[in-house]
Amino acid sequence: MALSRIMECVPNFSEGRDKEKIEKIVNPFRTREGVKLLNYSNDEDHNRLVVTVVGEPEPLREAVLEAVGIAVELIDLTRHEGQHPRMGAVDVIPFIPIKNVTAEDADKLAKEVGQVIGEKYGVPVFLYEKSATHPDRENLAKIRKGEFEGMAEKIKEPAWRPDFGPAACHPTAGAVAVGARMPLVAYNVNLNTGDLSIADAIAKKVRFLGGGLRFCKAMGVELTDRGIVQVSMNLTDFTKTAVYRAHEMVRMEAARYGVSVVGSEVIGLVPMQALIDCAEYYLGIENFSIDQILESRIME
Amino acid sequence: MALSRIMECVPNFSEGRDKEKIEKIVNPFRTREGVKLLNYSNDEDHNRLVVTVVGEPEPLREAVLEAVGIAVELIDLTRHEGQHPRMGAVDVIPFIPIKNVTAEDADKLAKEVGQVIGEKYGVPVFLYEKSATHPDRENLAKIRKGEFEGMAEKIKEPAWRPDFGPAACHPTAGAVAVGARMPLVAYNVNLNTGDLSIADAIAKKVRFLGGGLRFCKAMGVELTDRGIVQVSMNLTDFTKTAVYRAHEMVRMEAARYGVSVVGSEVIGLVPMQALIDCAEYYLGIENFSIDQILESRIME
């Protein structure tokens, strides 16, 4: 599929068990020109469905809205139980810029989708992450605190007045968070020590919370079968907190313990640019354009 | 366009001036399902047309054969003059594996195309590069030596009996070289000195001819406007002679002159894998698969 502009969307639906309903919700992402379903996975324990879809902004918007309409109709939160926290039939809808689209484009799309969900489906919408209208709404966990069961009361507080839709929960579909965020890169750096306290100490230095890199979350993790530890990171905006910078900062902090980096891993999907940026840095490539990547020419 | 297997072909035609003929030759690459024309450029001084096209092997083969047929009909080498050496109406047809295809697939395709050109169009074919049937035929310049004008006699020698087609030149279309090669990466490393002899000395060490890296050609080049020099390299198989290895070898050799690497450049197109390999090396990423690149999932 040739997509000249690529936006990603990873909507989370509160249905992880009923295969028939799951297929109905996923269906709008299968058939629309300019939209490509990359993956969907349901978890029965979490009772949750996570869809990964990419597309040109306009058809992607229409597909997402269609799926939301189906989910609102099929999912009844008053009968929903599962291990994963949730506040709505559609729990969260992030839009992520991938190619030839900006964070601003993703924000615009999130607001368009949020407005329609509020007005057409009567589900209150909280704008979150980069689309948040208040710092308290950037963090999804903060918005969702109290979950579906607590939201009916929470939403009456002036501080939690929704950004779109009625100032009251939808009786069966609850509320939804919609917003723009950057692609997340899950990146772990392995150390040649089995001492978890060293990984923990390094994690605290490199992460935002500890005064480290702005778009870095980090914690120490033990790889018991290998007898080593790792600094496990989530880089929430690789265009500003580059993978190589996080890597080199871990190496630098490890040195004071006489510990070396012995490898690293990328978990799950990663945008091409995140790794190309690393090649550019280490090789010192000047004036490189992503259009020089043969494959990106083929995608046009 | 969704291409699950991608082969590249860069046929060179001996027509760089007549726009009408050029369009007729390029046309078969525009319309066929499973084939995508990436670029074509004609040079009037060289009197030559270079087409860059990608596609699934089978439709690509058909498109190339169609274009060859048109070129053989339209181009008359007895009336051709230009600065670039040439031996045929279609001078050379390299097939280059890009994605989910191997060098062996490219070789197979080259031989299929060569056989049809020989039998259907009556143009003698020399298999070259990775498809060469003799070491003397690996190098295109060696095959082409004598050009169109000298080929009529040269081809009568037993050592230059063609691999396909008649053992005599086509009267107007000459002969053609067809073969598999790996994508070429043009990569230059800049040094903080203006002394060309240093770049030359390093180039001689890192290149194959001087006992250096197997798939590396190199020479020193002066960047007069910046007052520095560079080691300009062609990496003819980045899967075996990696970009980062060439880079580090230049750095290592430069050190003995007290000279540092101050940057580098990638000229033209580069396969994604060539730069991802560099990111993997410098970050020490374990168990990485190209399928983890978001964009490669979208291309499927």
Boltz contact constraints between the chains, C-beta under 6 A:
constraints:
  - contact:
      token1: [A, 1]
      token2: [B, 2]
      max_distance: 6.0
  - contact:
      token1: [A, 2]
      token2: [B, 1]
      max_distance: 6.0
  - contact:
      token1: [A, 38]
      token2: [B, 297]
      max_distance: 6.0
  - contact:
      token1: [A, 54]
      token2: [B, 298]
      max_distance: 6.0
  - contact:
      token1: [A, 247]
      token2: [B, 283]
      max_distance: 6.0
  - contact:
      token1: [A, 263]
      token2: [B, 284]
      max_distance: 6.0
  - contact:
      token1: [A, 263]
      token2: [B, 286]
      max_distance: 6.0
  - contact:
      token1: [A, 264]
      token2: [B, 283]
      max_distance: 6.0
  - contact:
      token1: [A, 264]
      token2: [B, 284]
      max_distance: 6.0
  - contact:
      token1: [A, 264]
      token2: [B, 285]
      max_distance: 6.0
  - contact:
      token1: [A, 265]
      token2: [B, 286]
      max_distance: 6.0
  - contact:
      token1: [A, 266]
      token2: [B, 285]
      max_distance: 6.0
  - contact:
      token1: [A, 266]
      token2: [B, 288]
      max_distance: 6.0
  - contact:
      token1: [A, 269]
      token2: [B, 292]
      max_distance: 6.0
  - contact:
      token1: [A, 269]
      token2: [B, 294]
      max_distance: 6.0
  - contact:
      token1: [A, 270]
      token2: [B, 292]
      max_distance: 6.0
  - contact:
      token1: [A, 271]
      token2: [B, 294]
      max_distance: 6.0
  - contact:
      token1: [A, 272]
      token2: [B, 293]
      max_distance: 6.0
  - contact:
      token1: [A, 272]
      token2: [B, 295]
      max_distance: 6.0
  - contact:
      token1: [A, 275]
      token2: [B, 276]
      max_distance: 6.0
  - contact:
      token1: [A, 275]
      token2: [B, 279]
      max_distance: 6.0
  - contact:
      token1: [A, 276]
      token2: [B, 275]
      max_distance: 6.0
  - contact:
      token1: [A, 278]
      token2: [B, 279]
      max_distance: 6.0
  - contact:
      token1: [A, 278]
      token2: [B, 283]
      max_distance: 6.0
  - contact:
      token1: [A, 279]
      token2: [B, 275]
      max_distance: 6.0
  - contact:
      token1: [A, 279]
      token2: [B, 278]
      max_distance: 6.0
  - contact:
      token1: [A, 279]
      token2: [B, 279]
      max_distance: 6.0
  - contact:
      token1: [A, 282]
      token2: [B, 282]
      max_distance: 6.0
  - contact:
      token1: [A, 283]
      token2: [B, 247]
      max_distance: 6.0
  - contact:
      token1: [A, 283]
      token2: [B, 264]
      max_distance: 6.0
  - contact:
      token1: [A, 283]
      token2: [B, 278]
      max_distance: 6.0
  - contact:
      token1: [A, 284]
      token2: [B, 263]
      max_distance: 6.0
  - contact:
      token1: [A, 284]
      token2: [B, 264]
      max_distance: 6.0
  - contact:
      token1: [A, 285]
      token2: [B, 264]
      max_distance: 6.0
  - contact:
      token1: [A, 285]
      token2: [B, 266]
      max_distance: 6.0
  - contact:
      token1: [A, 286]
      token2: [B, 263]
      max_distance: 6.0
  - contact:
      token1: [A, 286]
      token2: [B, 265]
      max_distance: 6.0
  - contact:
      token1: [A, 288]
      token2: [B, 266]
      max_distance: 6.0
  - contact:
      token1: [A, 292]
      token2: [B, 269]
      max_distance: 6.0
  - contact:
      token1: [A, 292]
      token2: [B, 270]
      max_distance: 6.0
  - contact:
      token1: [A, 293]
      token2: [B, 272]
      max_distance: 6.0
  - contact:
      token1: [A, 294]
      token2: [B, 269]
      max_distance: 6.0
  - contact:
      token1: [A, 294]
      token2: [B, 271]
      max_distance: 6.0
  - contact:
      token1: [A, 295]
      token2: [B, 272]
      max_distance: 6.0
  - contact:
      token1: [A, 297]
      token2: [B, 38]
      max_distance: 6.0
  - contact:
      token1: [A, 298]
      token2: [B, 54]
      max_distance: 6.0
  - contact:
      token1: [A, 299]
      token2: [B, 299]
      max_distance: 6.0
